[in-house]
């Protein structure tokens, strides 16, 4: 499975860090998935216009099976376009657990493991 990360980039200074945390969290939850992180492409080609970047984003999204929507994506014109594009093509939509994106990776993994353990305990008690 390939998962494309979507979120606000334009007008933000911390997008590389947020997208890296998102990538780490997606990999922790979907261990066998290949993660497509468009923020890394944005850094490699800083002279692209917004329209050129979106065309490239749609190409990357075409290669994905799912889209991971980071917290606050609704405030981004580009992320809204990616969301609509993904919905129109029947991609799986994965919404961010906002707290994980704002935590350190190790802390997020620990929280996810604790939640999984609690779920397992509940299943055993039934």
MIKEBA-363961 format. One line per 5 residues: number of its first residue (from 1); for each residue x, y, z of C-alpha. Coordinates in steps of 0.5 Angstrom, whole numbers. Example, Ala and Ser with C-alpha at 12.3 -4.5 7.8 and 13.67 -1.06 7.14 Angstrom:
! residues 2
1	25/-9/16  27/-2/14;
This chain:
! residues 126
1	0/0/0  2/7/-2  0/13/3  1/20/1  1/25/6;
6	-3/32/5  -3/38/9  -2/45/9  5/48/6  4/54/3;
11	5/60/8  8/56/14  15/55/16  15/49/20  12/44/14;
16	18/40/14  18/38/21  10/37/21  11/33/15  16/29/18;
21	13/27/24  7/25/20  11/21/16  14/17/22  7/16/25;
26	4/14/18  10/9/18  9/7/25  1/5/24  2/2/17;
31	9/-2/18  8/-5/11  6/2/7  11/6/3  10/13/5;
36	10/19/-1  12/26/3  11/31/-2  14/36/3  21/33/1;
41	19/34/-7  17/42/-5  24/43/-2  28/40/-8  24/44/-13;
46	23/51/-10  22/55/-16  15/51/-18  9/55/-18  3/53/-14;
51	0/51/-20  6/47/-22  7/44/-15  -1/42/-15  0/38/-22;
56	6/34/-19  2/33/-13  -4/30/-17  1/25/-20  4/23/-14;
61	-3/22/-11  -5/18/-17  1/13/-15  -2/12/-8  -8/8/-5;
66	-9/12/0  -9/20/3  -7/22/10  -10/28/12  -6/32/17;
71	-9/36/22  -11/43/19  -11/41/12  -18/44/12  -14/51/12;
76	-10/49/6  -13/51/-1  -8/45/-4  -10/40/1  -17/41/0;
81	-16/40/-8  -12/34/-6  -17/31/-2  -23/32/-7  -18/29/-12;
86	-17/23/-8  -25/22/-6  -26/23/-14  -21/17/-15  -24/13/-9;
91	-17/13/-5  -18/11/2  -18/17/6  -14/17/13  -15/23/18;
96	-10/25/22  -10/24/30  -8/31/31  -4/30/38  1/25/34;
101	3/30/29  5/35/35  9/30/39  16/27/38  16/20/34;
106	18/16/40  12/19/45  7/18/39  9/11/38  8/9/46;
111	1/12/46  -1/8/40  2/2/43  -2/3/50  -8/4/46;
116	-7/-2/42  -6/-6/49  -12/-3/52  -16/-5/46  -13/-12/46;
121	-15/-12/54  -22/-10/53  -23/-15/47  -20/-21/52  -25/-18/58;
126	-31/-19/53;
